[in-house]
Amino acid sequence: MKNEILHVWLQLALGISSRLAREILQRFESIADVYNCDDFSFLGKDREKYIKRLESKDTSDAFEVVKRCEAIGARIIGFFDEYYPSGLRNIESPPVALYAIGVLKNLNTIPKIAVVGTRKMSDYGRNIAESFSHDFVKSGACVVSGLAKGVDLAAHRGAVMAGGYTVGVLGTPIGTIYPAENEKAFRVLYERGLVISEMYPGCPRTRADFPNRNRIISGMSDAVVIAEAGEGSGSLITAQYAISQGKTVFAVPGTIGAENAGTNGLIKKGVPPATSSFDVISPLSLEYPTKIKPYEYASAPVLDPRQTAERSAAKPLLKSTEQKKEDLPAESVPLAEKASSGNVSERITKLLRESAKPLSADELAAKTGINITDILTELTMLEIDGEVVASVGGRYSSSKR
């Protein structure tokens, strides 16, 4: 029997986010060994209902789940599979199976940084999430977040703008787009990144789904950054999980007040502050010396948390102090410096608003003199933000004519 069916069978027998999962999975060397076990009495008499499910060996529901996954193009990554994030194997309630849509890579070979925060972000929070994520990707890391409104979406956006790989971890069943207005962001990650969930298609929902999701975000990541959080932000749950899992957690300091009460509170409790992306990247370079290159792309410190404009003053930390910005390839120039040289998004949207007909990416590149790769990336982001509309033939028009 296929490993994916057996992993789903075990997950269904135990339930989503089960605390029994670790006790069982760490006792066996393969999912086949779990299935072939005839005596689960080691779980104790108070767990008799689970013992009966496990010893019945009924895989009919698991076959049904596998069919649902095939119907929407979702992959099943089991606990014993090579592509299962190794950091999750040691958390308190490891997912027995993960369900994924998108570009599947071996995440165990990639440095992973979680960037999370409030859904009700300020301009400052957006700037931090986007610029830090951009720098993380340019330094060789993958950005992990929750594909929710606010900071999560800004983190994914910054990673995509840098041309990098990003992973969205859902608190909803795989294949479910929530919130609905994030549909374009989901589509982008399906094509360029990865969307994962421990919840199979059609999985029953509970109030604990999103808090449970947070343990996966922190568990699979090497470091966690809380970009902006109020006192009741769900991202503080992610921070708590990360600390209990022994992960490195950073909080970005903000102005005094409700918007940053959560992040400032973490710092008061001893969580190290991150005043630049370099603060996060630098420690990871020791763990991934051939993967992380912090001195090439990391941004200058954000000295004033009230600064919400583009980081026009930011300068790349170059390997050579004599190297000039003009000598850098276009993709090496930090996000803020690209934006400050004419603001790509504003120039694109202005052209589209003024154009009598939809324009192609090539036409926009010719009219602006901007690299076609940057044009395509920005068009994708503007689609996500609802600023432009794509039509047949790869042409674009403004949504605000």
VEXDREN-2710 file (C-alpha; in Angstrom, 1 decimal):
% VEXDREN-2710
k/r/px/py/pz
1/MET/0.0/0.0/0.0
2/LYS/1.3/3.5/-0.8
3/ASN/2.9/5.5/1.9
4/GLU/0.6/8.5/1.3
5/ILE/-2.5/6.4/1.9
6/LEU/-1.0/5.0/5.2
7/HIS/0.0/8.5/6.4
8/VAL/-3.6/9.8/5.7
9/TRP/-5.0/6.7/7.5
10/LEU/-2.9/7.4/10.6
11/GLN/-3.9/11.1/10.5
12/LEU/-7.6/10.3/10.3
13/ALA/-7.3/7.7/13.1
14/LEU/-5.7/10.2/15.4
15/GLY/-7.3/13.5/14.3
16/ILE/-5.7/16.7/13.1
17/SER/-3.0/18.2/15.4
18/SER/-3.1/15.1/17.7
19/ARG/-0.7/15.0/20.7
20/LEU/-0.6/11.2/20.2
21/ALA/1.1/11.6/16.8
22/ARG/4.6/12.2/18.3
23/GLU/4.3/9.3/20.7
24/ILE/3.5/6.9/17.9
25/LEU/5.7/8.3/15.1
26/GLN/8.8/8.4/17.2
27/ARG/8.3/4.7/18.2
28/PHE/8.5/3.4/14.6
29/GLU/10.9/3.6/11.7
30/SER/8.4/3.8/8.9
31/ILE/4.7/4.4/8.3
32/ALA/4.4/0.7/7.1
33/ASP/5.7/-0.3/10.6
34/VAL/2.9/1.8/12.2
35/TYR/0.3/0.2/10.0
36/ASN/1.6/-3.3/10.5
37/CYS/1.6/-3.0/14.3
38/ASP/-1.2/-5.1/15.8
39/ASP/-0.9/-4.0/19.4
40/PHE/-1.3/-0.3/20.4
41/SER/-1.9/-1.0/24.1
42/PHE/1.2/1.1/24.9
43/LEU/-1.0/4.2/24.4
44/GLY/-2.9/3.4/27.6
45/LYS/-6.4/2.4/28.5
46/ASP/-7.7/6.0/28.5
47/ARG/-7.0/6.1/24.7
48/GLU/-9.1/3.1/23.8
49/LYS/-11.1/4.8/21.0
50/TYR/-7.8/5.6/19.2
51/ILE/-6.5/2.1/19.8
52/LYS/-9.6/0.6/18.1
53/ARG/-9.2/2.8/15.1
54/LEU/-5.6/2.0/14.7
55/GLU/-6.1/-1.8/15.1
56/SER/-9.0/-1.9/12.7
57/LYS/-6.7/-1.0/9.7
58/ASP/-9.6/0.6/7.8
59/THR/-8.1/2.7/5.0
60/SER/-11.4/3.4/3.1
61/ASP/-11.6/7.0/4.3
62/ALA/-7.9/7.5/3.5
63/PHE/-8.5/6.4/-0.1
64/GLU/-11.3/9.0/-0.4
65/VAL/-9.0/11.8/0.9
66/VAL/-6.3/10.8/-1.6
67/LYS/-8.8/11.0/-4.4
68/ARG/-9.8/14.5/-3.3
69/CYS/-6.2/15.6/-3.3
70/GLU/-5.7/14.2/-6.8
71/ALA/-8.7/16.1/-8.0
72/ILE/-7.2/19.5/-7.0
73/GLY/-3.6/18.6/-7.8
74/ALA/-2.4/18.5/-4.1
75/ARG/0.6/16.5/-3.1
76/ILE/0.7/14.5/0.2
77/ILE/3.9/14.8/2.2
78/GLY/4.0/12.2/5.0
79/PHE/6.0/12.3/8.3
80/PHE/8.5/9.7/7.0
81/ASP/8.9/11.3/3.6
82/GLU/12.1/12.9/2.4
83/TYR/10.4/16.2/1.7
84/TYR/8.7/16.5/5.1
85/PRO/10.2/19.5/6.9
86/SER/12.5/18.0/9.5
87/GLY/12.0/20.7/12.0
88/LEU/8.4/19.5/12.4
89/ARG/9.4/16.0/13.5
90/ASN/10.5/17.3/16.9
91/ILE/7.5/19.6/17.8
92/GLU/5.0/18.6/20.4
93/SER/2.2/17.6/17.9
94/PRO/3.9/17.0/14.5
95/PRO/1.5/16.8/11.6
96/VAL/1.2/13.2/10.4
97/ALA/0.7/14.5/6.9
98/LEU/0.9/17.8/5.0
99/TYR/-1.0/18.6/1.9
100/ALA/0.7/20.9/-0.7
101/ILE/0.0/22.7/-3.9
102/GLY/2.7/24.5/-5.9
103/VAL/6.4/24.1/-6.6
104/LEU/7.6/21.4/-4.2
105/LYS/11.3/21.7/-3.1
106/ASN/13.2/19.9/-0.4
107/LEU/12.9/22.5/2.3
108/ASN/15.4/20.7/4.4
109/THR/18.2/22.1/2.2
110/ILE/17.0/25.7/2.3
111/PRO/17.3/28.3/5.1
112/LYS/13.8/29.2/6.2
113/ILE/12.7/32.5/7.9
114/ALA/9.2/33.0/9.1
115/VAL/7.8/36.6/8.9
116/VAL/4.5/37.1/10.6
117/GLY/2.5/39.8/12.2
118/THR/-0.9/41.5/12.6
119/ARG/-3.6/41.5/10.0
120/LYS/-4.3/45.2/10.7
121/MET/-0.8/46.4/9.7
122/SER/0.4/50.0/9.5
123/ASP/2.4/51.4/6.6
124/TYR/5.5/50.8/8.8
125/GLY/4.5/47.1/9.3
126/ARG/4.1/46.7/5.5
127/ASN/7.4/48.3/4.8
128/ILE/9.2/46.1/7.4
129/ALA/7.5/42.9/6.2
130/GLU/8.2/43.5/2.5
131/SER/11.7/44.9/2.8
132/PHE/12.9/42.3/5.3
133/SER/11.5/39.4/3.2
134/HIS/13.1/40.9/0.1
135/ASP/16.4/40.9/1.8
136/PHE/16.0/37.4/3.2
137/VAL/15.3/36.0/-0.3
138/LYS/18.2/37.9/-1.8
139/SER/20.5/36.5/0.9
140/GLY/19.5/32.9/0.0
141/ALA/16.6/32.2/2.4
142/CYS/13.0/31.1/1.9
143/VAL/10.3/33.2/3.5
144/VAL/7.5/31.3/5.4
145/SER/4.3/33.0/6.4
146/GLY/0.5/32.4/6.8
147/LEU/-1.0/33.8/3.5
148/ALA/-3.4/35.9/5.6
149/LYS/-4.2/39.6/5.3
150/GLY/-1.7/42.2/6.5
151/VAL/1.8/41.3/7.4
152/ASP/1.7/37.8/6.1
153/LEU/0.7/38.9/2.6
154/ALA/3.3/41.7/2.6
155/ALA/6.0/39.1/3.5
156/HIS/5.0/36.9/0.6
157/ARG/4.9/39.9/-1.6
158/GLY/8.4/41.0/-0.7
159/ALA/9.7/37.5/-1.4
160/VAL/8.0/37.3/-4.8
161/MET/9.3/40.8/-5.7
162/ALA/12.8/39.5/-5.0
163/GLY/12.2/36.6/-7.4
164/GLY/12.4/34.1/-4.5
165/TYR/10.7/31.1/-3.1
166/THR/8.1/31.5/-0.4
167/VAL/5.9/29.1/1.5
168/GLY/2.3/29.8/2.7
169/VAL/1.0/27.8/5.6
170/LEU/-2.8/27.6/5.9
171/GLY/-5.1/27.4/8.8
172/THR/-7.8/26.1/6.4
173/PRO/-8.0/22.9/4.3
174/ILE/-5.7/22.7/1.3
175/GLY/-7.5/24.0/-1.8
176/THR/-9.6/26.5/0.2
177/ILE/-8.8/30.1/-0.6
178/TYR/-9.3/32.2/2.5
179/PRO/-9.8/35.1/2.6
180/ALA/-11.4/35.3/-0.8
181/GLU/-9.7/38.6/-1.7
182/ASN/-6.4/36.9/-1.5
183/GLU/-7.2/34.6/-4.5
184/LYS/-4.5/36.2/-6.7
185/ALA/-1.9/35.7/-4.0
186/PHE/-2.8/32.1/-3.8
187/ARG/-2.5/31.7/-7.5
188/VAL/1.0/33.3/-7.5
189/LEU/2.2/30.9/-4.8
190/TYR/0.7/27.9/-6.6
191/GLU/2.9/28.9/-9.6
192/ARG/6.1/30.2/-7.9
193/GLY/6.0/29.1/-4.3
194/LEU/4.3/26.5/-2.2
195/VAL/1.0/26.4/-0.2
196/ILE/0.7/23.8/2.5
197/SER/-1.8/22.7/5.2
198/GLU/-2.1/19.8/7.6
199/MET/-5.9/19.8/6.7
200/TYR/-7.0/17.7/3.8
201/PRO/-9.6/18.9/1.3
202/GLY/-13.0/19.0/3.0
203/CYS/-11.5/18.6/6.5
204/PRO/-13.9/19.7/9.3
205/ARG/-13.1/23.1/10.7
206/THR/-12.6/24.0/14.4
207/ARG/-11.8/27.3/16.3
208/ALA/-8.3/25.9/16.9
209/ASP/-7.3/25.7/13.3
210/PHE/-5.4/29.0/13.0
211/PRO/-3.5/28.7/16.3
212/ASN/-2.6/25.1/15.3
213/ARG/-1.3/26.4/12.0
214/ASN/1.1/28.7/13.9
215/ARG/3.1/25.8/15.4
216/ILE/3.8/24.6/11.8
217/ILE/5.0/28.0/10.7
218/SER/7.5/28.2/13.6
219/GLY/8.3/24.5/13.7
220/MET/9.5/24.4/10.1
221/SER/11.5/27.6/10.2
222/ASP/15.0/28.3/11.4
223/ALA/14.1/31.8/12.7
224/VAL/10.9/33.7/13.3
225/VAL/10.5/37.5/12.9
226/ILE/7.5/39.3/14.4
227/ALA/7.3/42.3/12.1
228/GLU/4.4/44.2/13.7
229/ALA/1.9/43.0/16.3
230/GLY/-0.6/44.4/18.7
231/GLU/-1.2/43.0/22.1
232/GLY/-3.8/40.4/21.0
233/SER/-2.2/39.5/17.6
234/GLY/-2.2/35.8/16.7
235/SER/1.4/36.2/15.7
236/LEU/2.3/36.2/19.4
237/ILE/1.1/32.6/19.5
238/THR/3.6/31.9/16.7
239/ALA/6.3/33.5/18.9
240/GLN/5.3/31.4/21.9
241/TYR/5.4/28.2/19.8
242/ALA/8.8/29.2/18.4
243/ILE/10.3/29.9/21.9
244/SER/9.0/26.6/23.2
245/GLN/10.4/24.8/20.1
246/GLY/13.8/26.4/20.8
247/LYS/13.7/28.6/17.7
248/THR/15.4/32.0/17.4
249/VAL/12.8/34.7/17.6
250/PHE/13.2/38.4/16.7
251/ALA/10.8/41.3/17.2
252/VAL/11.0/44.5/15.2
253/PRO/10.6/47.5/17.6
254/GLY/8.0/50.0/16.8
255/THR/6.6/53.3/18.2
256/ILE/4.9/53.3/21.6
257/GLY/1.2/52.5/21.3
258/ALA/-1.3/49.8/20.5
259/GLU/0.0/48.9/17.0
260/ASN/3.3/47.7/18.4
261/ALA/2.4/46.7/21.9
262/GLY/2.9/43.0/21.1
263/THR/6.4/43.4/19.5
264/ASN/7.6/45.9/22.0
265/GLY/6.3/43.6/24.8
266/LEU/8.3/40.7/23.4
267/ILE/11.5/42.8/23.4
268/LYS/10.8/43.8/27.1
269/LYS/10.6/40.1/27.9
270/GLY/14.0/39.4/26.4
271/VAL/13.3/38.6/22.7
272/PRO/16.1/40.1/20.7
273/PRO/15.1/43.2/18.5
274/ALA/15.7/43.2/14.8
275/THR/16.5/46.7/13.6
276/SER/17.6/45.4/10.2
277/SER/17.3/42.3/8.2
278/PHE/21.0/41.7/8.8
279/ASP/20.3/41.0/12.5
280/VAL/18.3/37.9/11.4
281/ILE/20.4/36.8/8.4
282/SER/23.8/37.0/10.2
283/PRO/23.3/34.2/12.7
284/LEU/21.9/31.9/9.9
285/SER/25.0/32.4/7.9
286/LEU/26.8/30.3/10.5
287/GLU/24.3/27.4/10.2
288/TYR/24.2/27.7/6.4
289/PRO/27.6/29.0/5.3
290/THR/27.2/28.0/1.7
291/LYS/23.6/29.1/1.4
292/ILE/23.4/32.5/3.2
293/LYS/25.4/35.6/2.0
294/PRO/24.4/38.3/4.4
295/TYR/26.9/41.0/3.4
296/GLU/25.8/41.2/-0.2
297/TYR/22.1/42.2/0.1
298/ALA/21.1/42.9/3.7
299/SER/19.6/46.3/4.2
300/ALA/20.9/49.1/6.5
301/PRO/19.3/49.3/9.9
302/VAL/15.9/50.9/10.2
303/LEU/16.9/53.6/12.7
304/ASP/13.5/55.3/13.0
305/PRO/10.4/53.1/13.3
306/ARG/8.2/56.0/12.3
307/GLN/9.8/56.0/8.8
308/THR/7.1/54.5/6.6
309/ALA/8.3/55.9/3.3
310/GLU/10.4/53.9/0.8
311/ARG/13.8/53.1/2.2
312/SER/15.5/55.5/-0.1
313/ALA/18.4/56.0/2.3
314/ALA/19.1/52.2/2.5
315/LYS/22.4/51.1/1.1
316/PRO/23.5/47.6/0.3
317/LEU/26.2/46.1/2.5
318/LEU/28.7/45.3/-0.2
319/LYS/31.5/42.8/-0.1
320/SER/33.9/45.6/-1.2
321/THR/33.6/49.1/0.0
322/GLU/34.9/50.3/-3.3
323/GLN/32.2/48.7/-5.4
324/LYS/29.6/51.2/-6.7
325/LYS/25.9/50.7/-7.2
326/GLU/26.3/51.2/-10.9
327/ASP/28.5/48.1/-11.1
328/LEU/25.9/45.9/-9.6
329/PRO/23.6/43.8/-11.8
330/ALA/20.0/45.1/-11.8
331/GLU/18.7/42.2/-9.6
332/SER/21.3/43.0/-6.9
333/VAL/19.9/46.5/-6.3
334/PRO/17.8/46.4/-3.1
335/LEU/14.0/46.9/-3.3
336/ALA/14.1/50.3/-1.8
337/GLU/16.7/51.6/-4.3
338/LYS/14.8/50.2/-7.2
339/ALA/11.6/51.9/-6.0
340/SER/13.3/55.2/-5.3
341/SER/14.6/55.4/-8.9
342/GLY/11.2/56.4/-10.3
343/ASN/8.8/54.1/-8.3
344/VAL/8.2/51.2/-10.8
345/SER/4.6/50.5/-9.7
346/GLU/3.5/54.1/-9.9
347/ARG/5.0/54.5/-13.4
348/ILE/3.2/51.3/-14.6
349/THR/-0.2/52.2/-13.2
350/LYS/0.1/55.8/-14.6
351/LEU/0.8/54.4/-18.0
352/LEU/-2.1/51.9/-17.9
353/ARG/-4.5/54.6/-16.6
354/GLU/-3.6/56.9/-19.5
355/SER/-3.5/54.3/-22.2
356/ALA/-6.5/54.0/-24.5
357/LYS/-5.9/50.2/-24.8
358/PRO/-4.4/47.4/-22.6
359/LEU/-0.6/47.2/-22.8
360/SER/1.7/44.2/-22.8
361/ALA/4.7/43.8/-20.5
362/ASP/7.0/44.4/-23.5
363/GLU/5.2/47.6/-24.3
364/LEU/5.5/48.8/-20.7
365/ALA/9.2/47.9/-20.6
366/ALA/9.8/49.9/-23.9
367/LYS/7.8/52.9/-22.6
368/THR/9.5/53.0/-19.1
369/GLY/13.0/51.7/-19.9
370/ILE/12.6/49.3/-17.0
371/ASN/13.9/45.7/-17.2
372/ILE/11.2/43.3/-18.5
373/THR/11.8/41.0/-15.5
374/ASP/11.0/43.8/-13.1
375/ILE/8.0/44.8/-15.1
376/LEU/6.6/41.2/-15.0
377/THR/7.2/40.9/-11.2
378/GLU/5.6/44.3/-10.5
379/LEU/2.6/43.4/-12.7
380/THR/2.1/40.3/-10.7
381/MET/2.1/42.2/-7.4
382/LEU/-0.2/44.9/-8.8
383/GLU/-2.6/42.1/-9.8
384/ILE/-2.5/40.8/-6.3
385/ASP/-3.3/44.3/-5.0
386/GLY/-6.1/44.7/-7.4
387/GLU/-4.5/47.6/-9.2
388/VAL/-4.3/46.1/-12.6
389/VAL/-6.3/43.5/-14.6
390/ALA/-4.8/40.9/-16.9
391/SER/-6.7/40.2/-20.1
392/VAL/-6.3/37.6/-22.9
393/GLY/-3.0/37.8/-24.8
394/GLY/-0.9/38.9/-21.8
395/ARG/-2.1/42.5/-21.8
396/TYR/-2.9/44.6/-18.8
397/SER/-5.1/47.5/-18.0
398/SER/-5.7/49.7/-14.9
399/SER/-8.6/48.7/-12.6
400/LYS/-9.1/52.4/-11.8
401/ARG/-9.8/54.1/-15.1
END
